[in-house]
Amino acid sequence: MAFWAGLKLGLGLIVAIGAQNAFVLRQGLRREHVFAVALFCALSDALLIALGVSGFAAASTALPWLPEILRWGGVAFLTWYAIRALIAAIRGGEHLEAGQGKAPSLRAVLVTVAAFTWANPHVWLDTVVLLGAVSAQFAEHLVAFASGAITASFLFFFSLAYGARLLAPLFAKPAAWRVLDLLIALVMGSIAWRLAMSGL
């Protein structure tokens, strides 16, 4: 149960449209350093998830009131996330096209994806703060929960990077982004509800 909860939450958070995912998708469309980019993103997520789960467990022992504060903070964030995705689904207009031009070096690509990953506050909020807070519900199964979330990262980044070429025609259409945003809104809303109800 803890593994699947981590997997579901990990996937729900990671599929949101953002700079990092757009970059991974673009590299996949161009077929440039695809494996390196996917592996870097997945390993970075794994490190951050481990930090969030282990660090949160230690912090909650020292500060027993912390889980409750972060639980409601997580509910607020997930609700906002769901509303934002729902608004994006209603408005539409999102699309992504492959870039053109000379292929950059592996070093340049890794520097860019590192900035999208480690300098992105949403990445820290999702992996360290939010996943760390939710992990408190699975105090006796932290490894399983973290493993599920890490598995979600590897599945998503490699699927996105290598499946990008197949998805290119689909995601050139705004309607596809609407469907994706609607699914994100539903997943985030359901997680927020369960998190809110977990203290009752």
C-alpha positions as CSV (number, residue, x, y, z in Angstrom):
1,M,0.0,0.0,0.0
2,A,2.8,2.4,0.9
3,F,4.6,1.7,-2.3
4,W,1.5,2.4,-4.5
5,A,0.7,5.5,-2.5
6,G,4.3,6.8,-3.2
7,L,4.0,5.8,-6.8
8,K,0.7,7.6,-7.3
9,L,1.8,10.7,-5.5
10,G,5.1,10.8,-7.3
11,L,3.4,10.5,-10.7
12,G,0.7,13.0,-9.8
13,L,3.3,15.6,-8.9
14,I,5.8,15.0,-11.7
15,V,3.5,15.0,-14.7
16,A,2.7,18.6,-14.3
17,I,3.7,20.8,-17.2
18,G,6.9,22.7,-16.2
19,A,10.3,23.9,-17.4
20,Q,12.1,20.6,-16.5
21,N,9.5,18.4,-18.2
22,A,9.4,20.6,-21.3
23,F,13.2,20.4,-21.5
24,V,13.2,16.6,-21.2
25,L,10.4,16.4,-23.8
26,R,12.4,18.7,-26.2
27,Q,15.5,16.6,-25.8
28,G,13.4,13.5,-26.6
29,L,11.9,15.1,-29.7
30,R,15.4,16.1,-30.9
31,R,16.9,12.7,-29.8
32,E,19.8,14.6,-28.2
33,H,21.5,13.0,-25.1
34,V,18.2,11.4,-24.2
35,F,19.5,8.7,-21.8
36,A,21.7,11.2,-19.9
37,V,19.0,13.7,-19.4
38,A,16.4,11.1,-18.2
39,L,18.9,9.5,-15.9
40,F,20.0,12.8,-14.4
41,C,16.4,13.9,-13.7
42,A,15.5,10.5,-12.2
43,L,18.6,10.3,-10.0
44,S,18.1,13.9,-8.8
45,D,14.5,13.1,-7.9
46,A,15.7,10.0,-6.1
47,L,18.1,12.0,-4.0
48,L,15.6,14.7,-3.1
49,I,12.9,12.1,-2.3
50,A,15.3,10.3,0.0
51,L,16.2,13.6,1.6
52,G,12.6,14.5,2.1
53,V,11.5,11.2,3.6
54,S,14.5,10.7,5.9
55,G,14.8,14.3,6.9
56,F,11.1,14.7,7.6
57,A,11.1,11.5,9.8
58,A,13.9,12.9,11.9
59,A,12.4,16.4,12.1
60,S,9.0,15.0,13.1
61,T,10.5,13.2,16.0
62,A,12.2,16.3,17.3
63,L,9.1,18.5,16.5
64,P,5.9,16.5,17.1
65,W,3.7,19.3,15.9
66,L,5.5,19.5,12.5
67,P,3.6,16.7,10.7
68,E,0.2,18.4,11.3
69,I,1.3,21.8,10.1
70,L,2.9,20.3,7.0
71,R,-0.1,18.1,6.4
72,W,-2.4,21.1,6.1
73,G,0.3,22.9,4.1
74,G,0.3,20.0,1.8
75,V,-3.5,20.1,1.5
76,A,-3.4,23.8,0.6
77,F,-0.7,23.3,-1.9
78,L,-2.3,20.3,-3.6
79,T,-5.6,22.1,-3.7
80,W,-4.0,25.1,-5.3
81,Y,-2.2,22.7,-7.7
82,A,-5.5,21.1,-8.7
83,I,-7.3,24.4,-9.2
84,R,-4.4,25.7,-11.4
85,A,-4.5,22.6,-13.5
86,L,-8.3,22.8,-13.8
87,I,-8.1,26.4,-14.9
88,A,-5.4,25.5,-17.5
89,A,-7.7,22.7,-18.8
90,I,-10.6,25.1,-19.1
91,R,-8.6,27.8,-20.8
92,G,-6.5,25.6,-23.0
93,G,-3.9,27.0,-25.4
94,E,-0.9,25.0,-24.2
95,H,1.3,23.3,-26.7
96,L,4.9,22.3,-27.1
97,E,7.0,22.2,-30.3
98,A,10.4,20.7,-30.8
99,G,13.2,23.2,-31.2
100,Q,15.5,23.6,-34.1
101,G,19.2,24.2,-34.5
102,K,22.6,22.7,-33.8
103,A,22.9,20.0,-31.2
104,P,24.5,21.2,-27.9
105,S,27.2,19.3,-26.1
106,L,26.4,16.8,-23.4
107,R,28.0,19.2,-20.8
108,A,25.8,22.1,-21.9
109,V,22.7,19.9,-21.8
110,L,23.5,18.6,-18.3
111,V,24.2,22.1,-17.0
112,T,20.8,23.2,-18.3
113,V,18.9,20.3,-16.9
114,A,20.7,20.7,-13.6
115,A,19.4,24.3,-13.4
116,F,15.9,23.2,-14.3
117,T,16.1,20.6,-11.6
118,W,18.1,21.9,-8.6
119,A,17.3,25.6,-9.0
120,N,13.6,25.0,-9.3
121,P,11.7,25.7,-6.1
122,H,8.8,23.6,-7.2
123,V,11.1,20.5,-7.4
124,W,12.2,21.1,-3.8
125,L,8.6,21.7,-2.6
126,D,7.3,18.6,-4.3
127,T,10.0,16.1,-3.5
128,V,11.4,17.3,-0.1
129,V,8.5,19.1,1.6
130,L,5.3,17.6,0.2
131,L,6.5,14.0,-0.2
132,G,8.2,14.3,3.1
133,A,5.0,15.4,4.8
134,V,2.9,12.7,3.2
135,S,5.4,10.1,4.2
136,A,4.5,10.6,7.8
137,Q,1.4,8.6,7.2
138,F,3.6,5.6,6.4
139,A,6.1,5.9,9.3
140,E,6.5,2.1,9.4
141,H,6.9,1.8,5.7
142,L,9.0,4.8,4.7
143,V,11.3,2.7,2.4
144,A,8.3,1.3,0.5
145,F,6.8,4.8,0.1
146,A,10.0,6.4,-1.0
147,S,10.6,3.4,-3.4
148,G,7.2,4.0,-5.0
149,A,7.9,7.7,-5.5
150,I,11.4,7.0,-6.9
151,T,10.0,4.4,-9.2
152,A,7.5,7.0,-10.5
153,S,10.4,9.4,-11.3
154,F,12.3,6.8,-13.3
155,L,9.2,5.6,-15.1
156,F,8.1,9.1,-16.0
157,F,11.4,10.6,-17.1
158,F,12.4,7.7,-19.2
159,S,8.9,7.3,-20.7
160,L,8.8,11.0,-21.5
161,A,12.3,11.2,-22.9
162,Y,12.0,8.1,-25.1
163,G,8.3,8.4,-25.9
164,A,8.5,12.1,-26.8
165,R,8.8,11.4,-30.5
166,L,5.6,9.4,-30.5
167,L,3.8,12.1,-28.5
168,A,5.1,15.0,-30.6
169,P,2.1,15.1,-33.0
170,L,-0.4,14.7,-30.1
171,F,1.0,17.4,-27.9
172,A,1.3,19.8,-30.7
173,K,-2.5,20.1,-30.2
174,P,-3.9,22.2,-27.4
175,A,-6.7,19.7,-26.7
176,A,-4.1,17.1,-25.5
177,W,-2.8,19.5,-22.9
178,R,-6.4,20.1,-21.8
179,V,-6.9,16.4,-21.1
180,L,-3.5,16.1,-19.3
181,D,-4.3,19.2,-17.1
182,L,-7.7,17.8,-16.3
183,L,-6.2,14.5,-15.2
184,I,-3.6,16.3,-13.1
185,A,-6.4,18.3,-11.4
186,L,-8.3,15.1,-10.6
187,V,-5.2,13.3,-9.2
188,M,-4.1,16.3,-7.1
189,G,-7.6,16.9,-5.8
190,S,-8.0,13.3,-4.7
191,I,-4.6,13.3,-2.9
192,A,-5.5,16.6,-1.2
193,W,-8.8,15.1,0.0
194,R,-7.2,12.0,1.4
195,L,-4.5,13.9,3.1
196,A,-7.1,16.2,4.7
197,M,-9.1,13.2,5.9
198,S,-6.1,11.3,7.2
199,G,-6.2,13.2,10.5
200,L,-9.9,12.5,11.3
